[in-house]
Amino acid sequence: MGATGSKLEKALGDQFPEGERYFGLENFGNTCYCNSVLQALYFCVPFREQLLEYYASHKNGVDAEENLLTCLADLFTQINSQKKKTGVIAPKRFVQRLKKQNELFRSYMHQDAHEFLNFLLNELVDILEKEAQAGKKEAETLSPSEKNANGPKNPQANGVKKEPLVTWVHKNFQGILTNETRCLRCETVTARDEAFLDLSLDIEQNSSITSCLKNFSSTETLNAEDKFFCDKCCSLQEAQKRMKIKKPPLILVIHLKRFKYIEQLGGYKKLSYRVVFPLELKLSNTVEDADSEYSLFAVVVHVGSGPNHGHYVSLVKSHNHWLFFDDENVEMIDESAVQTFFGSAQEYSSNTDHGYILFYESLGANNKS
């Protein structure tokens, strides 16, 4: 383990980023699905900073109840505060808590990294919302000066469903989709908004993220049995429906649907399709036709030919260097190696390492060129 660390330090030399830590995570029997996602989240810097801040402000809580958020904050703080720059850490407490919390992850069977990511982010949101509500109740019994010091800063955190609390998990990952339906008789457009923490995209052979996103937002005609009830016409009408991104998130997480249910097989099959994901992505299917620009910083890769077995690794960009995380092992890779994880152009290929979850960060205000 030490050899891997020193090899990485040698490879980076005096380019080793100040204050950064590159630690592998021990595998507790098929927990690579968890390790690969945790590495991607650790290098999602705004999210990591919020977690470290959360840990610092909650570590003295005497009666603090252990939950997935406290275990994750503890793990990230542990990595961040290591004296050594590289090494291996055992995320034992976090994995134990995860298994205790959700029976889905209790077995030693191969788990799905996307299901884990989804469960984790939603669980963190639930915990933060409960804490904010408990904080508000407490604040109501305090004097005004104490209120300002301790009360939740968000005046909407009062349990009113119309204005849900926006947690820092939402601020990082949440975007808003708008589902537009246009009645073909009266041309009235009905729009319904829905929030998302990640986008799951259908994939096709020899395609790209851009074409998958175009398909996601393509216009669908509702007719025959699928007619739409138009409130203005007060009847079922033919309509056109499309999905657009109304508010792009700060961190865009894209899940490629590589596991498809095949009726004849009575189970899932892995699609090894080649789907090109760019290092720089322009989102063009947004409501305000202005392109939102993103930069790729992490990829969770599924290794293996089938859905029920295999392995997960992750590729991470940190301070302009690309790193390869495979449980305990961490090594540097060249940026050009990222394209070897696009998938296979032929159905039967010896390459089974395919990009599965992509993490993009918004270039936003930093990108005025």
N, C-alpha and C positions, 0 to 999 in steps of 0.2 A: 504493500500500500504506500509505504514511504517512498519507494522507488518511483511510482507513478507521479506522486506529488513533486518530487525533486526534478523529474523529467520535464514536467509542465513548467516549473519555475525556470529551468534552464532554457526551454524553448522560448519563453517570454522575455527572459533576461531582464534588462533594465526597462523593458516596456511593460512590466507587470504593473497593472493599475494600482495606484495609491489607495490603500484602505479596502481593496476588493478581496474577496475570499472565493476560492474554487474548491469546493468539497464534494466528494462523491457521497452517495447515500447507500447504506447497507441494505441488502435485500433480505426480507424475512420470509422467504418462501413465496415466490410469485407476487411480490409487491412492486415489481418494476412499473406497473401501470400507475402506481402512486408516486414513485420516485421520479419518473419522467415528467409528470405534471408539476410536481413540487419544484423541480429545477427550473421549468419554464416560468412558473410564478415568482420564484426567487429573483429571476433576472428581469422581471417586470418591475422596473425600479420604482415608479410611483406607488405601486401596490406594496412593495417591500417596505418602503419608507413609512407608509401608513401603519403597517403591522408593527414595525419596530417602535413607532411612536405609541401605538396602542399598548404594547408590552411595558414600555417605560412608565406610562401613566397608570397602569393597573397592577404592577408587580407588588405593590404594598397592600393590596386588598386582602385583609385578614380572612374574610369569609368568602373569598372569590371561589366560585364553583368552577371546577375544571370542565372545559368543553372543547370542541374542535378549534374554536378561535384561539383560546388561551394556549392550546397545545401547538398550534401552528405559529403563533407569535413567539412562543418559547423556542421552537425549533429554529426559526429565522434569526432570532437574537443569538442563539447558540452559535450558528454558523458565522454571523456577522462579527461576533466578539472573540473569535478564535485568535490565539497569538500567532499560530502558524498560518501561512498564506494558502496552503493546500493540505489535503488529507481526506479522511473519511469520517462521517458522523452517522450514528445509528438513530433513525427517527422512530425509536421504539415506542415512546409515549404517544406520539401522534397516531401511529398505526394501531396501537391497542385501543385508543379512543375511537378511531374510525370503525373498527370491528365491533366495538361495544355499541356504537351509535346506529350502525346499519348492518343488518344481518346479511345483506347482499355481498358485503366484502369480507364475511367471516371465513369462508372456505379458502382452501389453498388452490382453488381453481383459477384459471386465467380470467382476469377481469377486464372490463372495458375502460380505457383511460378517459374517454369522453363522458361516460356515465359518472365516473368519479369526479371529474372536473365540475360537471353540472351539479352534482350533489353537494360538493364542497362549497361552491360559490353561493348556492341557495341557503345552505346551512349557516354560512357566515352572515348573510343578510338577516336571517331569522334572529340570530343571537344579538346582532347590533340593534335591530328594531326593538327587541324585548328590553335590552339594556337602556335604550333611549326612553322607552315608556316608563320603565322603573325609575329612571333618573328624573323624569318629568313629575311623577307622583311625589317623589322625595322633594323636588324643588318647590312644589306647591305648599309644602309645610314649613319651608324655610323663610327667613327674613329676606327682604329685597336685596340686600348687599350679598348675602350668601347665594341667593338665586343667580346673580350675575356671575359669580365665581364658579358655581357647579352645575347650573342648569343646562339642559341641552340648548345649543345655540339656534336650533331650527324650530321656529315657532309653529311649524306644521306637525310636529311630533305629538299630536294629541289623539291619536287613534282614529282620526276621521279618515275614512277610506278614500274619499275623493282626492285628498292630497297626501299620498303616502310619503313616508319619511325617505329622504334620499341619503343613503349611507355612503361611506367612502368606497364600498365595493361597487355600488351603482355608479358613482362618479367616474370610476376607472373603466368598468366593463359594459355599462348599460347604454344601449342605443335604442332608438324608437323606429319601428316600421309603421308604415301607413298602408292600409288595405283599401284601395280605391275601387269602387264599383260604379260604372257609368251605365245608366239605363239607356238602351238603344232606342226607346220610344220618345222619352222626354228630355234626354241628355243630362238629367240631373246626376251629379256625382255624389255618392255617399262615401265618406272616408271614416275608417275606424283605425285608431292607433293601438299598437301593442308594443310592449317593451321586450327587449331581448338581451341576454348576456352573452350569447354566441349565435352564430348563423350556421345551420346545418345545410349543406349544399349537395344536391344530387350531382353525380359525376358521369362523364362519358369518356370513351377511349380517345386518346390523343387530343385532349382539350386543355383548357387553361382556367385559372381562377376567374379571369375576366369573363370568359364565355359561360362559366357556371353561374356567375353573378347575373349575367344577362338573362339566362334561362330562368333564374330565380325571380327576376322582375318582368318576365315576358307576359304579354297580354293573353288572357284566356277568355274564350267566349262561353257564356253560360246560356245554354238553350235546352230544348227538349225537357227532360226531367229535372235539369239543373237550373231552371229559370229562377230569377231573382225577384223577391217581392219588393216592388218599388213603392215607397210610402206616398210619393206624389201621384202616381197613377192608380194607387190603391189596388194593384193587381200584380200577378206574376208576369214578368217581362223578360225578354232576352236582354242580356247585359254583357259588358266587358269588364273583366276584373284584372287588377294588377297590383303587385306589391312593390312599394318603393321604400328607400331608407330616408326617413324624415329627419332623424338626428343621428349622425354617425357617432359611434363611441370613441372614447379616447384610446382604448385598447380594443382592437377588433379581433375577436377570436372566431376563426373559421374551422368548422368541422366538416371534413370530407366524408360523405356517406360511403365508406368502403365495404360495409357489410350489408349485403342485400339478401332479403328473404326470397328463396327460390321454392315455389310451390311443389315442383316435381321432386325436389330433394327433401322437402319437409323440414328445411332448416336454412341457416344462413351460409352464404358463400362470400369469400373475400374478393373484391374487385381490385385487381392489381393495375388498373388503368393508369396510363401516363397522364398526369394532370400537372401542367407547368404552373408553379407558383413563383411570381417574381419577387425580387428583393425589395423593389419599390412598387407599390400598388396604387392605382388611381381608381377611386370608387366613382363610377359615373352614373349609377342608378339611384341617385339621390333626388329628393324633392326639389331642392334649390339647385338645379342643374350644375352648380359649381362643383368641380372635382375635389374630393377630399383625398389628400395624399397620405400614404402610410408606408412605413418601413418595417420589413420583417425582422423580428428579433428572437423568435424561438419556433421550433418545430418539434412536435411529438411524433415519433416515427413508430409504426407498427412493423415488426419483423416477423415474417412467417407467412405460410401460404393459406392458412385457414383462420376462421374467427374464434375457434375454441382453444387454440394453443398459440404459442409464439412468445414474443418478447417486445418490450417497449424500450426505446432509448430516446434521448432528446438532443437536439442541436440548439445551441444558444449563442447569440451575438452579444458580446460584452466589451465595451470600450473598443469597438471596431475590430475585435478578434472573434473568430468563430471557434466554439468549443464543442466537443462531443462528450456527452454524459451517458455512461452505461453503468447504472448502479454505482458500484464503488470506484469505477475507473473514469478518469477525466483526462481528455487529451485535446491538443489543439488540432484543428483541421483547416484546410484552405477554404476560402469562400467558394471557390469553384466546385468543391465537393458537395455543396448543397444540392446541386442539380442531379446528383446520382440518386436522390430520394424522391424524384418526381413520380416514379412508377415505371411500369414496363409497357413498351409499345406492342409486344406480342403477348398473347395470353399465357403461354408457358415459358417462363423465364427463370433463370437461376437467381435473379435479383428479387428478393422478397422484402426489401427494406423500403417502405412507402410512407410518404408524408401523410399524416392522419389528422392532426390538429395544428393549425397555423396561428401564430400570435403576431399581430401587426400593431405597431404604435403609430398614433397620428403624428404627422410632422407639424401640424397646426401652426401655432405662432412662430415656431422655430424655422418655418420654411417660407420665407418671403422672397426667395430668389426667383 
